Amino acid sequence: LAGVGIVGVAPALGAQKTVVNLLGGIFLLADHALAVGDYCRLSDREGWVEDITLRSIRLRTVEQTLLSVPAGLLAQGSIENFATRGKIPLKSMLLLRYGTTKEQLHAVLEGARQLLVGHPSLEKDSARIRLISFGAHAIELELFAFVTTSDYSKFLEVREGLLLQIAQIIESAGSAFAVPTQFIYMRADGDDHGLATGHRERGTVPQADLLHS
């Protein structure tokens, strides 16, 4: 009797998983959480839904591998469906070189804001560009807007065109994007240690040639 009971446990456990997956598939179909062709994130993987069954969801990943996720697991976890969004956020950090004058900075900000307001593919209320910081190596501007499309290919096209136009505005203002910069001060006097100590105490900088690389 004990042996018969143990033998019966294995089919019971297998049937339990089957029932969980079956119910999970029914719940997913009833909720309309996914549809074939949707781009989504399942189990920390992103891709396009290729097939939905009562047992599992098959996802074609960005790496073009085929991922099969049990429906019961999805019913207990989270599903992020990108196809249901009506707009896509565009976020970018623009780094301008130091040496940009206040007038040039105003020209860049004003030109970019006029571009954002008049762009037909951007949500007007969300579009903005702001000076946020004078960083260690660059003047930092933050660009943010919602692109009013659910098509990611269209979003990439709009973003590319917008960034190219902003680059033209920066160039026209007489500024440029920052590049990795290092300043090296070389003392003309050979007694570096003595001069460095003396001038450090007085808080001044000795005569130096400035190399900019």
N, CA, C and O of each residue as an XYZ file, in Angstrom:
852
protein
N       0.827     -1.220      0.000
C       0.000      0.000      0.000
C       0.852      1.257      0.000
O       0.549      2.238     -0.679
N       1.962      1.202      0.805
C       2.860      2.349      0.842
C       3.491      2.579     -0.524
O       3.620      3.710     -0.992
N       3.889      1.447     -1.163
C       4.487      1.586     -2.491
C       3.520      2.170     -3.490
O       3.883      3.033     -4.289
N       2.301      1.703     -3.448
C       1.277      2.227     -4.365
C       1.067      3.719     -4.124
O       0.903      4.492     -5.068
N       1.075      4.123     -2.829
C       0.884      5.541     -2.508
C       2.015      6.404     -3.052
O       1.778      7.489     -3.582
N       3.262      5.909     -2.915
C       4.404      6.673     -3.414
C       4.355      6.796     -4.928
O       4.629      7.858     -5.485
N       3.998      5.684     -5.594
C       3.902      5.716     -7.056
C       2.833      6.711     -7.504
O       2.974      7.338     -8.553
N       1.785      6.858     -6.730
C       0.708      7.783     -7.110
C       1.065      9.237     -6.914
O       0.409     10.109     -7.483
N       2.118      9.536     -6.101
C       2.481     10.924     -5.836
C       3.030     11.597     -7.085
O       2.688     12.745     -7.367
N       3.873     10.902     -7.833
C       4.519     11.490     -9.011
C       3.498     11.971    -10.044
O       3.583     13.120    -10.478
N       2.539     11.141    -10.456
C       1.531     11.641    -11.401
C       0.730     12.805    -10.840
O       0.345     13.718    -11.571
N       0.479     12.765     -9.520
C      -0.297     13.847     -8.912
C       0.444     15.174     -9.015
O      -0.149     16.199     -9.352
N       1.759     15.150     -8.719
C       2.554     16.385     -8.803
C       2.625     16.887    -10.248
O       2.508     18.086    -10.499
N       2.817     15.968    -11.190
C       2.851     16.365    -12.592
C       1.521     16.948    -13.038
O       1.486     17.940    -13.765
N       0.441     16.343    -12.609
C      -0.879     16.849    -12.964
C      -1.119     18.227    -12.351
O      -1.778     19.076    -12.951
N      -0.571     18.442    -11.137
C      -0.739     19.743    -10.490
C      -0.106     20.856    -11.323
O      -0.709     21.914    -11.498
N       1.115     20.625    -11.845
C       1.776     21.628    -12.672
C       1.014     21.860    -13.970
O       0.922     22.984    -14.464
N       0.472     20.780    -14.507
C      -0.296     20.915    -15.743
C      -1.536     21.765    -15.521
O      -1.880     22.614    -16.344
N      -2.202     21.526    -14.397
C      -3.406     22.303    -14.071
C      -3.062     23.764    -13.846
O      -3.795     24.651    -14.281
N      -1.933     24.025    -13.157
C      -1.500     25.412    -12.908
C      -1.239     26.122    -14.221
O      -1.679     27.256    -14.411
N      -0.521     25.464    -15.136
C      -0.229     26.082    -16.430
C      -1.504     26.289    -17.245
O      -1.659     27.302    -17.926
N      -2.410     25.321    -17.168
C      -3.672     25.432    -17.894
C      -4.481     26.626    -17.407
O      -4.976     27.425    -18.203
N      -4.609     26.736    -16.076
C      -5.351     27.870    -15.517
C      -4.658     29.192    -15.817
O      -5.308     30.199    -16.097
N      -3.317     29.174    -15.755
C      -2.579     30.391    -16.070
C      -2.813     30.836    -17.502
O      -2.989     32.026    -17.765
N      -2.816     29.877    -18.439
C      -3.087     30.223    -19.833
C      -4.486     30.773    -20.025
O      -4.692     31.708    -20.800
N      -5.454     30.192    -19.317
C      -6.837     30.687    -19.407
C      -6.923     32.119    -18.892
O      -7.582     32.961    -19.502
N      -6.260     32.398    -17.773
C      -6.289     33.745    -17.193
C      -5.631     34.761    -18.135
O      -6.130     35.875    -18.288
N      -4.508     34.378    -18.767
C      -3.829     35.294    -19.687
C      -4.705     35.613    -20.896
O      -4.793     36.762    -21.327
N      -5.346     34.586    -21.432
C      -6.216     34.810    -22.580
C      -7.443     35.636    -22.194
O      -7.900     36.474    -22.971
N      -7.970     35.401    -21.003
C      -9.155     36.140    -20.557
C      -8.821     37.607    -20.301
O      -9.641     38.486    -20.570
N      -7.618     37.878    -19.780
C      -7.226     39.256    -19.472
C      -6.741     40.028    -20.689
O      -6.590     41.247    -20.623
N      -6.497     39.343    -21.795
C      -5.956     39.974    -23.008
C      -4.669     40.730    -22.702
O      -4.435     41.820    -23.223
N      -3.837     40.132    -21.846
C      -2.589     40.789    -21.471
C      -1.570     40.771    -22.593
O      -0.714     41.652    -22.672
N      -1.656     39.764    -23.471
C      -0.703     39.617    -24.565
C      -1.434     39.240    -25.840
O      -2.531     38.683    -25.813
N      -0.795     39.561    -26.958
C      -1.292     39.132    -28.262
C      -0.087     38.775    -29.125
O       1.012     39.290    -28.918
N      -0.303     37.902    -30.081
C       0.777     37.514    -30.981
C       1.293     38.749    -31.719
O       0.512     39.514    -32.286
N       2.602     38.935    -31.709
C       3.211     40.098    -32.350
C       3.575     41.207    -31.397
O       4.309     42.121    -31.774
N       3.076     41.156    -30.147
C       3.396     42.192    -29.166
C       4.864     42.116    -28.750
O       5.430     41.033    -28.607
N       5.456     43.274    -28.561
C       6.821     43.335    -28.008
C       6.683     43.536    -26.504
O       6.044     44.488    -26.056
N       7.289     42.630    -25.718
C       7.067     42.664    -24.279
C       8.283     42.126    -23.533
O       9.243     41.640    -24.131
N       8.209     42.229    -22.207
C       9.243     41.674    -21.331
C       8.606     40.596    -20.463
O       7.666     40.862    -19.714
N       9.132     39.373    -20.572
C       8.667     38.240    -19.776
C       9.872     37.598    -19.110
O      10.873     37.313    -19.768
N       9.778     37.372    -17.815
C      10.860     36.705    -17.087
C      12.212     37.371    -17.342
O      13.219     36.698    -17.560
N      12.214     38.704    -17.310
C      13.429     39.501    -17.505
C      14.025     39.353    -18.894
O      15.197     39.673    -19.092
N      13.253     38.876    -19.857
C      13.699     38.772    -21.249
C      12.729     39.549    -22.129
O      11.522     39.544    -21.888
N      13.258     40.212    -23.145
C      12.433     41.003    -24.051
C      12.374     40.343    -25.422
O      13.331     39.712    -25.870
N      11.228     40.505    -26.077
C      11.087     39.962    -27.411
C       9.658     40.087    -27.908
O       8.832     40.790    -27.325
N       9.387     39.380    -29.010
C       8.074     39.422    -29.652
C       7.335     38.107    -29.404
O       7.915     37.029    -29.527
N       6.069     38.204    -29.057
C       5.257     37.013    -28.805
C       4.976     36.311    -30.131
O       4.416     36.906    -31.053
N       5.368     35.046    -30.218
C       5.137     34.270    -31.436
C       3.924     33.359    -31.315
O       3.248     33.098    -32.310
N       3.640     32.871    -30.113
C       2.519     31.940    -29.969
C       2.043     31.954    -28.523
O       2.840     32.094    -27.596
N       0.749     31.810    -28.344
C       0.138     31.746    -27.008
C      -0.729     30.495    -26.956
O      -1.661     30.339    -27.745
N      -0.416     29.612    -26.024
C      -1.217     28.406    -25.827
C      -1.665     28.348    -24.374
O      -1.267     29.173    -23.552
N      -2.497     27.365    -24.075
C      -2.934     27.200    -22.692
C      -1.806     26.726    -21.790
O      -1.918     26.806    -20.567
N      -0.728     26.235    -22.375
C       0.369     25.716    -21.569
C       1.523     26.703    -21.424
O       2.119     26.800    -20.350
N       1.849     27.441    -22.494
C       3.029     28.299    -22.454
C       2.911     29.451    -23.440
O       2.030     29.481    -24.300
N       3.828     30.396    -23.285
C       3.977     31.532    -24.204
C       5.347     31.402    -24.866
O       6.355     31.235    -24.180
N       5.387     31.477    -26.186
C       6.664     31.415    -26.893
C       7.064     32.816    -27.327
O       6.314     33.533    -27.988
N       8.285     33.177    -26.924
C       8.790     34.526    -27.144
C      10.045     34.469    -28.013
O      10.987     33.736    -27.710
N      10.049     35.252    -29.098
C      11.238     35.386    -29.936
C      12.050     36.556    -29.374
O      11.646     37.712    -29.497
N      13.186     36.253    -28.761
C      13.957     37.263    -28.053
C      14.698     38.176    -29.031
O      14.739     37.927    -30.236
N      15.281     39.236    -28.478
C      16.071     40.171    -29.280
C      17.264     39.468    -29.899
O      17.703     39.828    -30.991
N      17.795     38.458    -29.201
C      18.915     37.666    -29.727
C      18.458     36.629    -30.733
O      19.264     35.833    -31.214
N      17.138     36.631    -31.064
C      16.531     35.723    -32.036
C      16.481     34.278    -31.556
O      16.337     33.363    -32.367
N      16.597     34.062    -30.245
C      16.362     32.735    -29.681
C      14.881     32.608    -29.350
O      14.175     33.608    -29.216
N      14.420     31.366    -29.220
C      13.019     31.116    -28.905
C      12.901     30.734    -27.438
O      13.476     29.735    -27.004
N      12.157     31.529    -26.673
C      11.985     31.303    -25.239
C      10.561     30.842    -24.973
O       9.603     31.498    -25.383
N      10.423     29.718    -24.289
C       9.112     29.197    -23.920
C       8.923     29.384    -22.417
O       9.697     28.857    -21.619
N       7.903     30.128    -22.039
C       7.643     30.433    -20.634
C       6.326     29.782    -20.238
O       5.310     30.035    -20.884
N       6.308     28.946    -19.190
C       5.054     28.321    -18.750
C       4.011     29.367    -18.387
O       4.322     30.368    -17.742
N       2.798     29.135    -18.795
C       1.724     30.090    -18.534
C       1.470     30.260    -17.033
O       1.134     31.350    -16.572
N       1.637     29.162    -16.274
C       1.435     29.263    -14.833
C       2.437     30.211    -14.186
O       2.098     30.929    -13.245
N       3.678     30.215    -14.691
C       4.693     31.119    -14.150
C       4.352     32.568    -14.463
O       4.540     33.443    -13.617
N       3.856     32.833    -15.657
C       3.493     34.200    -16.021
C       2.286     34.692    -15.239
O       2.192     35.871    -14.898
N       1.362     33.777    -14.959
C       0.173     34.171    -14.211
C       0.528     34.622    -12.805
O      -0.207     35.402    -12.199
N       1.655     34.136    -12.277
C       2.063     34.517    -10.933
C       3.085     35.650    -10.933
O       3.394     36.206     -9.879
N       3.608     35.995    -12.103
C       4.630     37.030    -12.187
C       4.105     38.283    -12.861
O       2.897     38.511    -12.923
N       5.035     39.100    -13.368
C       4.672     40.362    -14.005
C       4.936     40.281    -15.503
O       5.872     39.622    -15.956
N       4.096     40.962    -16.249
C       4.217     41.043    -17.700
C       4.251     42.516    -18.081
O       3.362     43.281    -17.708
N       5.271     42.907    -18.819
C       5.368     44.287    -19.295
C       5.197     44.277    -20.810
O       6.062     43.809    -21.550
N       4.062     44.803    -21.247
C       3.721     44.790    -22.663
C       3.977     46.181    -23.245
O       3.245     47.125    -22.948
N       5.019     46.306    -24.078
C       5.361     47.601    -24.655
C       4.425     47.985    -25.797
O       4.344     49.157    -26.168
N       3.727     47.013    -26.351
C       2.862     47.300    -27.495
C       1.631     48.104    -27.092
O       0.985     48.704    -27.952
N       1.298     48.129    -25.826
C       0.089     48.823    -25.384
C       0.326     50.303    -25.109
O      -0.631     51.046    -24.889
N       1.558     50.738    -25.117
C       1.814     52.151    -24.822
C       1.521     53.009    -26.048
O       1.722     52.593    -27.189
N       1.041     54.216    -25.775
C       0.728     55.123    -26.868
C       1.829     56.118    -27.148
O       1.762     56.857    -28.130
N       2.842     56.147    -26.302
C       3.962     57.067    -26.498
C       5.206     56.461    -25.861
O       5.109     55.619    -24.968
N       6.377     56.894    -26.326
C       7.655     56.340    -25.872
C       8.515     57.482    -25.350
O       8.657     58.497    -26.031
N       9.090     57.345    -24.161
C       9.907     58.435    -23.613
C      11.258     58.544    -24.313
O      11.905     57.540    -24.610
N      11.662     59.766    -24.568
C      12.969     60.074    -25.142
C      13.762     60.828    -24.077
O      13.380     61.924    -23.669
N      14.854     60.241    -23.637
C      15.692     60.867    -22.621
C      17.138     60.879    -23.094
O      17.663     59.861    -23.544
N      17.778     62.043    -22.986
C      19.165     62.145    -23.430
C      19.880     63.223    -22.620
O      19.288     64.246    -22.276
N      21.151     62.987    -22.321
C      21.996     63.956    -21.639
C      22.946     64.570    -22.657
O      23.716     63.857    -23.301
N      22.895     65.888    -22.804
C      23.752     66.604    -23.739
C      24.871     67.274    -22.952
O      24.612     68.019    -22.007
N      26.110     67.011    -23.342
C      27.278     67.531    -22.635
C      27.983     68.553    -23.520
O      28.531     68.205    -24.566
N      27.968     69.822    -23.093
C      28.623     70.891    -23.831
C      29.993     71.178    -23.225
O      30.204     71.027    -22.022
N      30.898     71.585    -24.068
C      32.263     71.829    -23.609
C      32.329     73.080    -22.740
O      31.552     74.017    -22.927
N      33.253     73.089    -21.799
C      33.543     74.299    -21.047
C      34.238     75.282    -21.972
O      35.014     74.891    -22.844
N      33.955     76.548    -21.778
C      34.353     77.583    -22.720
C      33.137     78.115    -23.453
O      33.213     79.151    -24.113
N      32.009     77.411    -23.343
C      30.745     77.897    -23.881
C      30.307     79.115    -23.090
O      30.184     79.042    -21.867
N      30.069     80.236    -23.763
C      29.693     81.469    -23.073
C      28.222     81.419    -22.651
O      27.455     80.560    -23.084
N      27.865     82.366    -21.796
C      26.478     82.430    -21.337
C      25.543     82.705    -22.506
O      24.450     82.144    -22.575
N      25.970     83.567    -23.426
C      25.146     83.885    -24.588
C      24.963     82.658    -25.481
O      23.869     82.410    -25.988
N      26.034     81.896    -25.669
C      25.931     80.681    -26.479
C      25.014     79.659    -25.815
O      24.241     78.980    -26.491
N      25.102     79.553    -24.500
C      24.257     78.611    -23.766
C      22.791     79.000    -23.889
O      21.936     78.137    -24.089
N      22.492     80.291    -23.772
C      21.118     80.766    -23.957
C      20.627     80.469    -25.370
O      19.475     80.078    -25.560
N      21.499     80.655    -26.362
C      21.111     80.404    -27.747
C      20.797     78.925    -27.969
O      19.844     78.593    -28.674
N      21.589     78.038    -27.372
C      21.352     76.604    -27.504
C      20.017     76.221    -26.867
O      19.217     75.510    -27.474
N      19.780     76.690    -25.653
C      18.548     76.336    -24.946
C      17.319     76.885    -25.668
O      16.320     76.182    -25.821
N      17.394     78.136    -26.109
C      16.246     78.741    -26.776
C      15.967     78.057    -28.111
O      14.813     77.785    -28.440
N      17.017     77.778    -28.877
C      16.821     77.102    -30.160
C      16.255     75.705    -29.994
O      15.378     75.293    -30.753
N      16.752     74.971    -29.002
C      16.258     73.617    -28.756
C      14.804     73.640    -28.292
O      14.017     72.775    -28.677
N      14.443     74.620    -27.471
C      13.061     74.696    -26.985
C      12.095     75.019    -28.120
O      10.993     74.471    -28.162
N      12.479     75.879    -29.020
C      11.627     76.173    -30.171
C      11.467     74.932    -31.045
O      10.393     74.678    -31.589
N      12.541     74.168    -31.172
C      12.475     72.926    -31.943
C      11.507     71.944    -31.304
O      10.705     71.323    -32.002
N      11.569     71.793    -29.979
C      10.702     70.845    -29.290
C       9.242     71.255    -29.391
O       8.371     70.411    -29.602
N       8.972     72.538    -29.242
C       7.583     73.018    -29.288
C       6.969     72.797    -30.669
O       5.790     72.457    -30.777
N       7.757     72.986    -31.718
C       7.218     72.869    -33.064
C       7.317     71.487    -33.686
O       6.905     71.294    -34.830
N       7.862     70.511    -32.943
C       8.037     69.178    -33.524
C       6.703     68.431    -33.547
O       6.054     68.316    -32.507
N       6.282     67.925    -34.695
C       4.955     67.296    -34.786
C       4.852     65.936    -34.106
O       3.742     65.474    -33.844
N       5.965     65.285    -33.815
C       5.916     63.935    -33.238
C       6.150     63.913    -31.737
O       6.273     62.837    -31.152
N       6.214     65.076    -31.102
C       6.464     65.143    -29.665
C       5.233     65.634    -28.923
O       4.482     66.473    -29.418
N       5.042     65.096    -27.727
C       3.985     65.578    -26.846
C       4.412     66.921    -26.265
O       5.417     67.000    -25.559
N       3.666     67.960    -26.554
C       4.086     69.326    -26.223
C       4.237     69.559    -24.724
O       5.163     70.250    -24.299
N       3.344     68.995    -23.920
C       3.381     69.261    -22.478
C       4.590     68.638    -21.795
O       5.022     69.128    -20.751
N       5.142     67.576    -22.355
C       6.253     66.870    -21.707
C       7.619     67.295    -22.220
O       8.620     67.112    -21.528
N       7.678     67.867    -23.436
C       8.958     68.171    -24.068
C       9.675     69.294    -23.319
O       9.093     70.347    -23.056
N      10.947     69.058    -22.980
C      11.719     70.084    -22.269
C      13.208     69.832    -22.451
O      13.639     68.709    -22.712
N      13.980     70.896    -22.309
C      15.436     70.817    -22.221
C      15.863     71.811    -21.152
O      15.444     72.968    -21.163
N      16.706     71.349    -20.221
C      17.087     72.169    -19.072
C      18.575     72.042    -18.779
O      19.170     70.976    -18.941
N      19.162     73.154    -18.344
C      20.510     73.116    -17.789
C      20.400     72.549    -16.390
O      19.695     73.114    -15.553
N      21.081     71.442    -16.112
C      20.914     70.792    -14.808
C      22.175     70.818    -13.954
O      22.092     70.702    -12.731
N      23.370     70.974    -14.593
C      24.571     70.920    -13.763
C      25.778     71.404    -14.548
O      25.834     71.309    -15.774
N      26.758     71.935    -13.785
C      28.096     72.167    -14.311
C      28.954     71.026    -13.784
O      29.488     71.091    -12.677
N      29.076     69.988    -14.589
C      29.758     68.777    -14.156
C      31.266     68.934    -14.133
O      31.808     69.997    -14.436
N      31.924     67.854    -13.767
C      33.380     67.882    -13.648
C      34.056     68.107    -14.991
O      35.141     68.685    -15.039
N      33.435     67.659    -16.098
C      34.079     67.747    -17.402
C      33.221     68.429    -18.458
O      33.681     68.629    -19.583
N      31.967     68.797    -18.120
C      31.108     69.365    -19.150
C      29.924     70.094    -18.521
O      29.585     69.892    -17.355
N      29.312     70.945    -19.336
C      28.045     71.581    -18.973
C      26.937     70.609    -19.352
O      26.863     70.187    -20.506
N      26.084     70.248    -18.417
C      25.121     69.164    -18.625
C      23.716     69.707    -18.885
O      23.162     70.452    -18.075
N      23.156     69.323    -20.022
C      21.779     69.654    -20.381
C      20.975     68.359    -20.455
O      21.449     67.357    -20.991
N      19.762     68.384    -19.917
C      18.897     67.203    -19.941
C      17.760     67.417    -20.932
O      17.030     68.405    -20.850
N      17.620     66.492    -21.859
C      16.549     66.527    -22.853
C      15.541     65.430    -22.536
O      15.914     64.277    -22.319
N      14.257     65.798    -22.511
C      13.207     64.802    -22.250
C      11.971     65.158    -23.058
O      11.600     66.325    -23.179
N      11.343     64.125    -23.609
C      10.083     64.312    -24.326
C       9.444     62.949    -24.547
O      10.125     61.923    -24.527
N       8.134     62.946    -24.756
C       7.431     61.735    -25.169
C       7.206     61.801    -26.673
O       6.659     62.777    -27.186
N       7.634     60.750    -27.378
C       7.373     60.636    -28.805
C       6.037     59.929    -28.968
O       5.851     58.822    -28.462
N       5.116     60.558    -29.667
C       3.742     60.059    -29.736
C       3.601     58.961    -30.791
O       2.984     59.153    -31.839
N       4.187     57.813    -30.485
C       4.062     56.631    -31.334
C       4.292     55.395    -30.478
O       4.989     55.451    -29.465
N       3.701     54.280    -30.894
C       3.965     53.001    -30.235
C       4.922     52.143    -31.060
O       5.325     51.061    -30.634
N       5.280     52.638    -32.247
C       6.182     51.923    -33.153
C       7.619     52.292    -32.791
O       8.017     53.450    -32.919
N       8.398     51.302    -32.336
C       9.755     51.593    -31.883
C      10.655     52.036    -33.032
O      11.549     52.857    -32.826
N      10.440     51.516    -34.222
C      11.232     51.940    -35.375
C      10.973     53.412    -35.687
O      11.897     54.154    -36.021
N       9.719     53.826    -35.577
C       9.380     55.236    -35.773
C      10.022     56.091    -34.685
O      10.509     57.186    -34.962
N      10.022     55.597    -33.462
C      10.656     56.317    -32.360
C      12.141     56.542    -32.631
O      12.652     57.642    -32.423
N      12.834     55.501    -33.096
C      14.258     55.633    -33.395
C      14.498     56.671    -34.486
O      15.470     57.424    -34.427
N      13.620     56.709    -35.473
C      13.745     57.687    -36.552
C      13.568     59.109    -36.033
O      14.339     60.004    -36.379
N      12.547     59.313    -35.200
C      12.287     60.646    -34.643
C      13.442     61.085    -33.746
O      13.887     62.231    -33.822
N      13.925     60.183    -32.903
C      15.018     60.531    -31.999
C      16.273     60.916    -32.773
O      16.938     61.895    -32.433
N      16.596     60.162    -33.799
C      17.783     60.454    -34.603
C      17.689     61.835    -35.241
O      18.637     62.619    -35.185
N      16.537     62.128    -35.849
C      16.361     63.425    -36.487
C      16.426     64.571    -35.494
O      17.006     65.617    -35.784
N      15.831     64.376    -34.317
C      15.824     65.422    -33.302
C      17.231     65.707    -32.790
O      17.610     66.868    -32.635
N      17.994     64.676    -32.529
C      19.353     64.870    -32.029
C      20.250     65.531    -33.083
O      21.107     66.348    -32.744
N      20.055     65.183    -34.348
C      20.826     65.827    -35.409
C      20.493     67.313    -35.501
O      21.385     68.134    -35.714
N      19.230     67.664    -35.343
C      18.833     69.071    -35.374
C      19.394     69.836    -34.178
O      19.809     70.987    -34.318
N      19.410     69.213    -33.019
C      19.982     69.873    -31.841
C      21.488     70.039    -32.007
O      22.051     71.047    -31.578
N      22.142     69.063    -32.623
C      23.570     69.197    -32.896
C      23.839     70.394    -33.808
O      24.829     71.104    -33.631
N      22.948     70.616    -34.791
C      23.088     71.770    -35.677
C      22.901     73.073    -34.910
O      23.598     74.056    -35.167
N      21.956     73.080    -33.964
C      21.723     74.273    -33.143
C      22.954     74.588    -32.297
O      23.350     75.748    -32.184
N      23.553     73.571    -31.711
C      24.749     73.769    -30.892
C      25.902     74.309    -31.737
O      26.625     75.210    -31.312
N      26.062     73.755    -32.923
C      27.128     74.205    -33.818
C      26.898     75.651    -34.262
O      27.838     76.443    -34.327
N      25.631     75.992    -34.570
C      25.318     77.346    -35.015
C      25.525     78.376    -33.910
O      25.836     79.535    -34.184
N      25.350     77.950    -32.661
C      25.543     78.861    -31.528
C      27.018     79.100    -31.225
O      27.345     79.978    -30.426
N      27.912     78.338    -31.848
C      29.339     78.513    -31.628
C      29.904     77.626    -30.535
O      31.058     77.788    -30.138
N      29.108     76.694    -30.048
C      29.580     75.771    -29.013
C      29.836     74.412    -29.653
O      29.791     74.270    -30.875
N      30.102     73.426    -28.823
C      30.358     72.070    -29.305
C      30.153     71.095    -28.160
O      30.096     71.484    -26.993
N      30.043     69.825    -28.514
C      29.923     68.796    -27.488
C      31.260     68.621    -26.778
O      32.321     68.814    -27.371
N      31.196     68.258    -25.521
C      32.403     68.071    -24.720
C      33.107     66.788    -25.123
O      32.475     65.819    -25.544
N      34.409     66.799    -24.989
C      35.234     65.610    -25.202
C      36.023     65.373    -23.923
O      36.204     66.309    -23.144
N      36.502     64.145    -23.675
C      37.326     63.897    -22.488
C      38.500     64.868    -22.438
O      39.274     64.954    -23.391
N      38.637     65.596    -21.339
C      39.615     66.668    -21.224
C      40.473     66.484    -19.988
O      39.985     66.091    -18.928
N      41.747     66.769    -20.134
C      42.679     66.721    -19.004
C      43.605     67.936    -19.084
O      44.164     68.224    -20.141
N      43.764     68.644    -17.968
C      44.640     69.808    -17.905
C      45.919     69.426    -17.166
O      45.873     68.863    -16.072
N      47.058     69.740    -17.776
C      48.361     69.447    -17.173
C      49.132     70.756    -17.032
O      49.339     71.466    -18.017
N      49.553     71.074    -15.822
C      50.337     72.275    -15.551
C      51.802     71.878    -15.424
O      52.152     71.033    -14.600
N      52.668     72.495    -16.251
C      54.094     72.195    -16.220
C      54.852     73.430    -15.740
O      54.751     74.498    -16.344
N      55.603     73.285    -14.662
C      56.363     74.379    -14.107
C      57.606     74.651    -14.960
O      58.277     73.730    -15.423
N      57.889     75.935    -15.152
C      59.081     76.307    -15.914
C      60.338     76.168    -15.077
O      61.411     75.919    -15.627
N      60.240     76.321    -13.753
C      61.392     76.206    -12.840
C      61.682     74.740    -12.579
O      60.761     73.929    -12.480
N      62.970     74.396    -12.467
C      63.327     72.994    -12.248
C      63.092     72.517    -10.844
O      62.936     71.312    -10.644
N      63.055     73.396     -9.844
C      62.873     72.982     -8.453
C      61.391     72.839     -8.170
O      60.783     73.692     -7.523
N      60.816     71.750     -8.662
C      59.369     71.560     -8.523
C      58.950     71.426     -7.073
O      57.938     71.993     -6.660
N      59.726     70.677     -6.294
C      59.309     70.398     -4.923
C      59.303     71.672     -4.093
O      58.346     71.948     -3.370
N      60.383     72.447     -4.201
C      60.452     73.661     -3.404
C      59.413     74.671     -3.812
O      58.771     75.293     -2.965
N      59.238     74.844     -5.143
C      58.253     75.805     -5.608
C      56.836     75.367     -5.243
O      56.000     76.171     -4.830
N      56.596     74.066     -5.407
C      55.250     73.572     -5.105
C      54.902     73.812     -3.653
O      53.781     74.197     -3.323
N      55.902     73.576     -2.766
C      55.633     73.759     -1.338
C      55.393     75.223     -1.014
O      54.442     75.566     -0.311
N      56.273     76.097     -1.537
C      56.143     77.512     -1.233
C      54.862     78.097     -1.757
O      54.185     78.843     -1.049
N      54.513     77.777     -2.981
C      53.310     78.358     -3.567
C      52.056     77.748     -2.975
O      51.019     78.410     -2.924
N      52.124     76.499     -2.526
C      50.949     75.911     -1.899
C      50.625     76.644     -0.608
O      49.454     76.830     -0.279
N      51.661     77.069      0.135
C      51.428     77.783      1.379
C      50.796     79.145      1.118
O      49.954     79.593      1.896
N      51.198     79.818      0.015
C      50.647     81.132     -0.283
C      49.316     81.035     -1.023
O      48.605     82.029     -1.167
N      48.982     79.822     -1.496
C      47.707     79.640     -2.177
C      47.703     80.190     -3.589
O      46.631     80.500     -4.109
N      48.888     80.328     -4.253
C      48.948     80.821     -5.623
C      49.529     79.738     -6.512
O      50.017     78.712     -6.039
N      49.464     79.990     -7.810
C      49.965     79.032     -8.788
C      51.207     79.612     -9.429
O      51.169     80.761     -9.871
N      52.321     78.869     -9.505
C      53.529     79.384    -10.146
C      53.338     79.554    -11.632
O      52.359     79.079    -12.209
N      54.300     80.247    -12.255
C      54.222     80.414    -13.690
C      54.201     79.047    -14.349
O      54.991     78.172    -13.997
N      53.321     78.864    -15.282
C      53.137     77.536    -15.878
C      52.697     77.658    -17.309
O      52.109     78.656    -17.725
N      52.996     76.619    -18.050
C      52.449     76.484    -19.393
C      51.281     75.514    -19.308
O      51.405     74.454    -18.696
N      50.154     75.855    -19.909
C      48.947     75.027    -19.839
C      48.843     74.183    -21.098
O      48.788     74.692    -22.218
N      48.819     72.877    -20.876
C      48.636     71.965    -21.991
C      47.219     71.431    -21.930
O      46.772     70.986    -20.872
N      46.519     71.468    -23.024
C      45.125     71.028    -23.086
C      45.066     69.840    -24.026
O      45.364     69.959    -25.215
N      44.679     68.698    -23.489
C      44.588     67.508    -24.329
C      43.229     66.874    -24.175
O      42.951     65.853    -24.804
